[in-house]
Amino acid sequence: MKSILVIGGGLVGAASALQLQTAGIQTTLIDPGDKRRGASFGNAGHIGTEQVSPWSSWENVRRSPRSSFLVGGPLDFRWRDAALLAPWVQRFLASCSPAHFARGQAALAAILGDALGAWHRVAELSGAPHLVIPHGHATVWMNPEAAERGRGAFGEAPAGPAKTREMSAAELERYSTVLGAPPVAGVLFEGTGQVSEPQAARDAMLAAFVSAGGEIVADSVARVEANARVKLQSGVTREADEVLIAAGAWSGRLMQQLSVNARVIGERGYHLQSADTDWPFDLPTTVFEENFVVFTRFTSGLRATSFLEFGSPDAPGDARKWALLQRRIADLGVRFSPEPDRWVGSRPTLPDYVPAIGRLERAPKVLYAFGHAHLGLTMAPITAELVLALATDQAPAIDLASFAIERFS
Ligand SMILES: Cc1cc2nc3c(=O)[nH]c(=O)nc-3n(C[C@H](O)[C@H](O)[C@H](O)COP(=O)(O)OP(=O)(O)OC[C@H]3O[C@@H](n4cnc5c(N)ncnc54)[C@H](O)[C@@H]3O)c2cc1C
């Protein structure tokens, strides 16, 4: 029986481990076990099939001064992490060229095409179909000028398999029960959705993985070798036929040990979550565009997420960001606990905002799946299906050439 070690138990590692084990590959998942460490814990839970345009674009570069945290925007850089930032920014700027952007858009459109379908399949496999709530999502505006600008931009932007339409007055009015005033306009997306709770989704996948005979090792990989042997922090050595690197924003360090420069950075985001909420379950994930806040109703409460802060995935949170997020929530008039759960975590982001999924050319026993940036929850199940195809030498459902990490060498 073939065997594989999966490094990293975020949504990408957990979904991959489940697919591999279910297909009859003896799979061991290695993760230190702190649920809150990875981005998979604290994200907005949105299955964002509409996000086919990479963030690496000249449009975003032009907008960046207005998006800066210094002027109240979500974008910030941890200047103490300048050694990480400089080479990443250089690659990012190169990825903004129209040709690069078009390649990235084609790659994202391909992988997102069946991302919601893959969520339904993995939820079934986990014995928890109720995890996926395919009720679309909304982007809304609180003032008419912003609405005018925003609606125009949405009209022109490609949205993959999702469909958009203007929200009706009745749909906007529903928000008056949870906001100080209802939005003046909004766009509703169909063909997108959310999970009932990101951590519940991961727990369900891991439980199904263990039931299928998979092994979980609570440890951290200190060293990975090209022959699929790993040395753990505890000093123990493990080996298998193959190894999958799925360690989110920490994957770059492991790839470095294999002489691959992966340039994945921590694109840190923040959340506040309130167990005390009157936000109804059937109000879909809502993006308040001018306020830079996304609200999602989970089983355990209402979560507000925000910020794009580039730096090390291990840096502590910036208290000013939680304070600003709390003010924005109050300004919107949303009922929220005065002492909400505070979380910071790192989107694993490559300079071109396209994930790395493939088999390493220079070390064919090494598979990799990381760098899912803003879309790791969305893409985890489809990525796991692609990983399974690679591990079983089947043709993947989409062409993986644009996802090869060698594109950066
Ligand atoms: C605020 C915020 C909101 C977001 N909202 C959304 C959203 O709505 N929709 C969406 O699709 N995406 C969203 N994302 C992005 C998404 O959360 C991530 O892309 C995704 O969780 C990445 O999953 P992952 O498994 O690759 O990495 P992670 O979840 O970060 O998991 C990596 C795991 O690897 C482990 N690890 C690290 N090093 C080692 C090692 N050496 N040995 C063993 N284990 C190791 C870590 O401990 C961790 O458990 C959001 C992210 C943030 C921060």
The ligand as an SDF file (V2000), in Angstrom:
LIG
                    3D

 53 58  0  0  0  0  0  0  0  0999 V2000
   -9.1570   37.1600    7.9010 C   0  0  0  0  0  0  0  0  0  0  0  0
   -9.1700   36.1070    6.8340 C   0  0  0  0  0  0  0  0  0  0  0  0
  -10.3490   35.8640    6.1160 C   0  0  0  0  0  0  0  0  0  0  0  0
  -10.3660   34.8900    5.1310 C   0  0  0  0  0  0  0  0  0  0  0  0
  -11.5450   34.6270    4.4950 N   0  0  0  0  0  0  0  0  0  0  0  0
  -11.5980   33.6440    3.5480 C   0  0  0  0  0  0  0  0  0  0  0  0
  -12.8260   33.3170    2.9300 C   0  0  0  0  0  0  0  0  0  0  0  0
  -13.8740   33.8630    3.2640 O   0  0  0  0  0  0  0  0  0  0  0  0
  -12.8230   32.3800    1.9470 N   0  0  0  0  0  0  0  0  0  0  0  0
  -11.6800   31.7370    1.5580 C   0  0  0  0  0  0  0  0  0  0  0  0
  -11.7260   30.9340    0.6350 O   0  0  0  0  0  0  0  0  0  0  0  0
  -10.5100   31.9950    2.1830 N   0  0  0  0  0  0  0  0  0  0  0  0
  -10.4340   32.9230    3.1530 C   0  0  0  0  0  0  0  0  0  0  0  0
   -9.2520   33.2140    3.7850 N   0  0  0  0  0  0  0  0  0  0  0  0
   -8.0430   32.4960    3.3550 C   0  0  0  0  0  0  0  0  0  0  0  0
   -8.0030   31.0890    3.9240 C   0  0  0  0  0  0  0  0  0  0  0  0
   -8.3120   31.1210    5.2930 O   0  0  0  0  0  0  0  0  0  0  0  0
   -6.6060   30.4800    3.7290 C   0  0  0  0  0  0  0  0  0  0  0  0
   -6.2120   30.5930    2.3820 O   0  0  0  0  0  0  0  0  0  0  0  0
   -6.6170   29.0070    4.0880 C   0  0  0  0  0  0  0  0  0  0  0  0
   -7.1220   28.8180    5.3880 O   0  0  0  0  0  0  0  0  0  0  0  0
   -5.2180   28.4110    3.9920 C   0  0  0  0  0  0  0  0  0  0  0  0
   -5.3080   27.0700    4.3950 O   0  0  0  0  0  0  0  0  0  0  0  0
   -4.0050   26.2060    4.5400 P   0  0  0  0  0  0  0  0  0  0  0  0
   -4.4360   24.8660    4.9580 O   0  0  0  0  0  0  0  0  0  0  0  0
   -3.1770   26.3280    3.3020 O   0  0  0  0  0  0  0  0  0  0  0  0
   -3.1430   26.9440    5.6710 O   0  0  0  0  0  0  0  0  0  0  0  0
   -3.4040   27.1360    7.2300 P   0  0  0  0  0  0  0  0  0  0  0  0
   -4.8270   27.1280    7.5630 O   0  0  0  0  0  0  0  0  0  0  0  0
   -2.6150   28.3220    7.6450 O   0  0  0  0  0  0  0  0  0  0  0  0
   -2.7960   25.8300    7.8740 O   0  0  0  0  0  0  0  0  0  0  0  0
   -1.4230   25.5480    7.8460 C   0  0  0  0  0  0  0  0  0  0  0  0
   -1.1560   24.5410    8.9460 C   0  0  0  0  0  0  0  0  0  0  0  0
    0.1870   24.0590    8.8110 O   0  0  0  0  0  0  0  0  0  0  0  0
    0.7400   23.9460   10.0940 C   0  0  0  0  0  0  0  0  0  0  0  0
    2.2120   23.9680    9.9990 N   0  0  0  0  0  0  0  0  0  0  0  0
    3.0060   25.0320    9.7300 C   0  0  0  0  0  0  0  0  0  0  0  0
    4.2940   24.6620    9.7330 N   0  0  0  0  0  0  0  0  0  0  0  0
    4.3070   23.3360    9.9840 C   0  0  0  0  0  0  0  0  0  0  0  0
    5.3380   22.3830   10.1370 C   0  0  0  0  0  0  0  0  0  0  0  0
    6.6330   22.7330    9.9860 N   0  0  0  0  0  0  0  0  0  0  0  0
    5.0180   21.1020   10.4430 N   0  0  0  0  0  0  0  0  0  0  0  0
    3.7150   20.7260   10.5800 C   0  0  0  0  0  0  0  0  0  0  0  0
    2.6880   21.6050   10.4430 N   0  0  0  0  0  0  0  0  0  0  0  0
    2.9880   22.8890   10.1470 C   0  0  0  0  0  0  0  0  0  0  0  0
    0.1750   25.1510   10.8410 C   0  0  0  0  0  0  0  0  0  0  0  0
    0.2930   24.9970   12.2330 O   0  0  0  0  0  0  0  0  0  0  0  0
   -1.2730   25.1450   10.3430 C   0  0  0  0  0  0  0  0  0  0  0  0
   -2.0860   24.3320   11.1540 O   0  0  0  0  0  0  0  0  0  0  0  0
   -9.1900   34.1640    4.7990 C   0  0  0  0  0  0  0  0  0  0  0  0
   -8.0310   34.3820    5.5410 C   0  0  0  0  0  0  0  0  0  0  0  0
   -8.0120   35.3340    6.5560 C   0  0  0  0  0  0  0  0  0  0  0  0
   -6.7480   35.5350    7.3300 C   0  0  0  0  0  0  0  0  0  0  0  0
  1  2  1  0
  2  3  1  0
  2 52  2  0
  3  4  2  0
  4  5  1  0
  4 50  1  0
  5  6  2  0
  6  7  1  0
  6 13  1  0
  7  8  2  0
  7  9  1  0
  9 10  1  0
 10 11  2  0
 10 12  1  0
 12 13  2  0
 13 14  1  0
 14 15  1  0
 14 50  1  0
 15 16  1  0
 16 17  1  0
 16 18  1  0
 18 19  1  0
 18 20  1  0
 20 21  1  0
 20 22  1  0
 22 23  1  0
 23 24  1  0
 24 25  2  0
 24 26  1  0
 24 27  1  0
 27 28  1  0
 28 29  2  0
 28 30  1  0
 28 31  1  0
 31 32  1  0
 32 33  1  0
 33 34  1  0
 33 48  1  0
 34 35  1  0
 35 36  1  0
 35 46  1  0
 36 37  1  0
 36 45  1  0
 37 38  2  0
 38 39  1  0
 39 40  1  0
 39 45  2  0
 40 41  1  0
 40 42  2  0
 42 43  1  0
 43 44  2  0
 44 45  1  0
 46 47  1  0
 46 48  1  0
 48 49  1  0
 50 51  2  0
 51 52  1  0
 52 53  1  0
M  END
$$$$
